[in-house]
Amino acid sequence: MKIPAIKISELSKLAKVPLPKKLPTALPMPRLNAAHFLPVRSAVPGSTPRAALANVARAPVWRALTKPFRIIPWRIIAAALCGIGILHIIATLAAPNLALSTAYDRLNGVLPANEAVILPPVTPQAQPLPFMSPALRYAMCRYDTANGSVDVSVELTETGSSLTIYNADGEAVYTAAQSEVPHHRVRIVPADGRFLGLSPEARGVRSNEIPSATLHSKRGIIVYATPDLGAAYQTATEQQLAAVSCKPSRPD
């Protein structure tokens, strides 16, 4: 097939195509470094490139499984837990001051002032205060130093016996456990610092009863506890409870 020849005069009759004012610039090619041409290596020594590719394939699965945990605001949860702990500590420390009635209020109309009372064995139907142990026998005294000091005398020779003195707010101001001393004596004096007279030693008189300890308190509850060893030792237990003394101090 022959191509017809075109005369030069006919070229001027062809439509002229306008040239663009600005040619489009080509996108820059990414620069490759030597690391792109290195073979794939696994982070585990001795593994093959196929194992490394398998680890790369498992990466999206791990990300999909851990995505819900990444959404959780752990900082907010940690702050909330710390706040709850602080509120719990504050509520625990403020509970004695916010209580509607204390142990002293509950026993105020039951126990006489400055007189020891032997309580019956603790049962679910007979317990003057909550959380009292049925394995112990108790003797209590409601002391009041408004008219003078009070002397307390107990025997702490039995294993497991104890003496605890609480003030009207429920705070333990004195406690003692088993001791080799036959009689344990505590003198409770008024907390207002009043003059209680000269001591026997100041008057040149030998004191018949020397207190093991002296403390300042206005009023409260004295609790003496001794183990309940059963029916075979009931007589000995009753004698120990009967030996508890709580009475106003008498001048020597």
Buried (B, 14 or more C-beta within 10 A) or exposed (E): EEEEEEEEEEEEEEEEEEEEEEEEEEEEEEEEEEEEEEEEEBEEEEEEEEBBEEEEEEEEEEEEEEEEEEEEEEEEEEEEEEEEEEEEEEEEEEEEEEEEEBBBEBBBEEBEBBBBBBBEBBEEEEBBBEEBEEEBBBBBBBBBBEEBBBBBBBBBBBEBBBBBBBBBEBEEBBEBEBBEEEBBBBBBBBEEEEEBEEEBEEEEEEEEEEBBEEBEBBBBBBBBBBBBBEEEEEEEBEEBBEBBBBBBBEEE
